[in-house]
Every structure is written in structure tokens, then in C-alpha cells.
Amino acid sequence: MNNENANIKDGNVPTVPRRILSSLLSSISAGVVPRSGAPYIAIGRQDEIAAFLSDLEDVDQGGGAMRFLIGRYGSGKSFLIQLIRGYALERDFLTADCDLSPERRLYGTGGSGVATYRELMKNLASKSSPDGGALSKIISRWIGKLRSSLLESGFKPDSPEFSQELSKKVSSELSELEFLVGGFDFTCVITQYYKASISENDDANEKMSACLRWLRGEYATKTEAKNALGFSVSVIINDENWYDFLKLWAALAHKMGYRGLVVFIDECVNLYKIPHRVSRENNYEKILSMFNDTLQGRAPGLDIVFGGTPQFLEDTRRGLFSYEALRSRLCDSRFALDGFKNLIGPVIRLRRLSDDELYALIWRVTLLYSQYYNWDCPVTDQNRIDFLNICTSRAGADSMITPREMLRDYMTVLNILMQNPEASFDDVVGKNLTLEHSKNTDDDIFPEPQVQNTHEDSQHDRKYTANDIDF
């Protein structure tokens, strides 16, 4: 085995659990975002990550935040959302994420609004339940912490005073939420869930299940909710008020001992695709309401991240900029010139990864692929440089190439090489694909591929080696 292949085996990549590595490589091959293992291939988004982590610190202090993550299809929006979601969970935040679709909107009739809330509750996650479904667990954890504090105070768990003091503590913790919109019924249902959890009655589990269904917004009418809960409620979670209950969950998260609630809403381009103008503007009105609440301090402990395409944001006929109240808040200042970085505003536009970062990305994928299949990868440094040159030599690649597109192609090359040991890199990629720029007659249409470098006079001479990459 040559030295380059030895470096692949001994590269600076930690041993990844096989379950995570399998899911990660399968996701990369299919061009979808990995739900787990994203940090292992996180390359070149340090500034964006730092901006989001700064928001988390503000939320931890009782503030609110909202960001719009804007980028082309395949540029890494959803990947960055999953990465930030993992960082938030590690820092003891609650997270909830969903993708918008024709059936899930921010505002709509026929259940399309509350469907978004239900999806968020289904994916509600905590540090101990990172895969979602944490609703019942976080309530039980909170009740357990209250019980532990009483035990430390000297109360005996079998005494009548213990139950009385625990009920007082639960009521005291929830009392501040009663004054928020929907707070009275919200606290009433959680209190009933607590009482059912300590009850020894035969219908206790059924009562707890009914309370969870109400908290997830699964009742269509108040009559249905009353019959299941056994007591009357003045509201149910529906298309119009579901955002108010997100703010209640954010406020309760702090009381439960978490640092806040982070909500990720991806695929916002589906709002841009709504054909009816009134319906589309109603959804944009909901975004405006969220924007004002989070930045004016009316949604403490809540961080909302929207992911969308440039068309969703900038189209003046159908995008957010078609709604003047949002355009005036989100458009770039006349002093925001190209070439200057500004990640403090509400809009973060994902830049194209530099050639150095793209090279580091395919190098990292090579290491992980070799680790998973225990395979001596025959792809050399020069092969990777040639592959990157092919990807960046196409017309428009300077601004249009995306990590998704490039990784899918590279994974295909690795798959073929592993399954066909007799094949070489040149056989798979094809020597005829390498552009000979000296033969081009129009340098404007087929520019010579150059590696991005701060020193212009070294661009043509730039050579990559594995030692250039800081893992």
C-alpha cells in the first residue's frame, strides 16, 4: 500500500460508530441530509455556525432570535440546520424541526397550519432524546426534578405532605404561564397530566394519553377534547393559534431547566409556490408576526430558523419581498456591498464553498468511506485534484456548484472503484472529461479553472496536498 493510501487509513478522522457511518454515507450518496453524523463532514461554515451559536446564548439569557438561512438547492441549508440542531441539543436546548409542504404551512385552513405544529411536536427533541418524540419525557423529567428537590428538602415520599407540596410546586411553576395567550388551558392540561402520572387509578394512562394528544394539537373540536380529557377546555390548538403555543413551550422550557426552544422550519420555498396571493400573504403575515415577537422580546426563550431559496426571499412578485413589511425589514442595506461579510443581520446567505473547502470535503469523505468498508482507496491526491478540476471547470461552476452535486458524483466514483478492483480512476472518470484549456478558442465561455486563493499570482500554481487541510 502506498503512502497516500496509508494516510487514508491513518488520517486524522476519529473512529465513527458503524451505525452512524452507514447512515451518513447512505445519505451522501442519495443527496439527502444526514440526520446524524453531520459534524463528521462539516467543512467551511465556521462563521455561520458562530452566528447561530451567538443566537443561542441570547436565547439562554431570556431573549428571542430569528434567522433566515438562504441558499440554492444543494448548497447546504438543510445540512447546516441539522448541524446547528445538534449543537443546540448538546447545549441542553429543546429543538423542534419540520419541512413545509403543500399540506403543512404556517397559516391555512383545513388543518394545514396546525399540521406544522403537530410535525414540530412529533420531532421535539432533547439531549437525552435526540431523535424526537421527547414530549412526554421532558414533562416526566421536570416532575422528577421537582420530586428530587422536595426529597432534598427533607420530605418523605410516602407522606401526605409530600404530595401536597409537590402539587404546590407544580402549580407555582406553571402560574406565570396562565397570563399568556392560551396559557390557562395549557397549564391546566399539564397539571392534569401530572396528577394522572402520580395516580394509581386504572384510567391514569388513558388520561395521560389524552393530555398528550391535546398538547400535540390532535383534537379537531373542543367537544372531542372534553370527552377525552374529562374536563372542559376553552381552546384547542388549531390553525390560528398554534404559534401562541410554541411561545408557551419556549417559556415552559426555561422553567423545566432547559436553556430554551429552537425551532427549525425548512423548505420555505413551498410558501413561495402557493398559487393564491391572499393565502400566500397570510403565511407571510404569520412570518412577520414571528419576526416582530422574537426581536421585540415578546417570545422569550424562542429561536426560529427558516430555510429557503433566494427566490423565496427576493422574488418581488411571490417571495417575501412581495410583502412590503417584510421587504423593508429583510432587504440588504445600500451599504452592504459584495465582498463584505455581515452575519449579524436576520438573513444569512450561504456562500459557495471555496475550492480548498471542496477539496477538504472530498478528502474527508474518502477517509470515512475507507473506514466504513475497510478498503484501501486507490484514489490519490492528484486524482482528487483532477476530479475537483472537472467539477469546477464547467461553465458557471464558480458560483453554481453545490456540495450535494459534487458529493453524489464523487460517491459514485468511489462505489464503482470499490466494486471493480480492475478499474482505475481514469477509467471511471474518463480522460476525455479533463478539459484542455489551451485548445479552447473562447476563454470567456470556458475559463481556466483556478483554485481560490487570496494571492492572485499564485492561483495558477496552486497544488493541493493532504497536509494543506486542517481537519
Buried (B, 14 or more C-beta within 10 A) or exposed (E): EEEBBEBBBEBEBEEBEEEBBEBBBEBBBEBEBBBBBBEBBBBBBEEBBEBBEEBBEEBBEEBBBBBBBBBBEBBBBBBBBBBBBBBBBEBBBBBBBBBBEEEBBBBBEEBBBBBBBBBBBBBBBBBEBBEBEBBBBBBBBBBEEBBEEBEEEEBEEEEEEBBEBBBEBBEEBBEEBBEBEBBBBBBBBBBBBBBBBEEEEEEBEEBBBBBBBBBBBBBEEBEBBBEBBEEEBEBBBBBBBBBBBBBBBBBBBBBBEBBBBBBBBBBBBBBBEBEEEEBBBBBBBBBBBBBBBBBEEEBBBBBBBBBBBBBBBBBEEBBBBBBEBBBEBBBEEEEEEEEEEBBEBBBBBBBBBBBBBBBBBBBBBBBBBBBBBEBEBBBBBEBBBBBBBBBBBEEEBBEEBBBBBBBBBBBEBBBBBBEEEEBEBEEBBEEEEBBEEEEEEEEEEBBEBBBBBEEEEEBEEBEBEBEEBEE
